[in-house]
Amino acid sequence: MKKIILFASGNGTNVENIIKYFQNSGQGTVSAVFVNNPNAKVITRAKDNNVDVVLFDKQQLTEGSVLEKINKITPDLIVLAGFLWMFPSAIIKQYPNKVINIHPALLPKYGGKGMYGKFVHEAVLNNKETETGITIHYVNEHYDEGEFIFQKAVNIEDCTTPEEIAQKVHLLEHEFFPEVISEILNSKA
């Protein structure tokens, strides 16, 4: 059975969606959710779905103890699902083409440091874009610059608030993120 590790920082709706997808599909299993925020709702979501949670801080991430914990699991794929910190190059080097991220916009637009969640949707709205979407990409040493795996656009001409845009983007994330993860796992068979 293919093993997936998820990294998250916040609410965790994508994490919960991915966990349930793989619990029902039998195509892989979420072995653990690594969380850098002790108050994140994702912790409850993971535990409610019987998935182990690994809580860590910045020092543990950069000095190697998180990598040691990852190595004990030996994942087939590491998925950043709402993880807001720069991912360490040591982990990326040890797991080449096995670390992916989802971004709530059509990269290369609206990417980079500080461009996450509502900040992305506010920028999209302020620039009067007619569409936005999601980008799933490999992670490298720079924010949102890894090779694209998948993009899906949605029309937002009827949206008047960042929250309305977020709702449409979230629907795309929930529909396509687990499927793309599954396709990547199957291609690495």
Salt bridges, closest charged atoms under 4 A:
GLU16 OE2 - LYS20 NZ 3.79
GLU16 OE1 - ARG45 NH1 2.78
GLU129 OE2 - LYS109 NZ 3.24
ASP144 OD2 - HIS103 ND1 3.42
ASP144 OD1 - HIS137 NE2 3.64
ASP158 OD1 - LYS168 NZ 2.71
GLU173 OE1 - HIS170 ND1 3.79
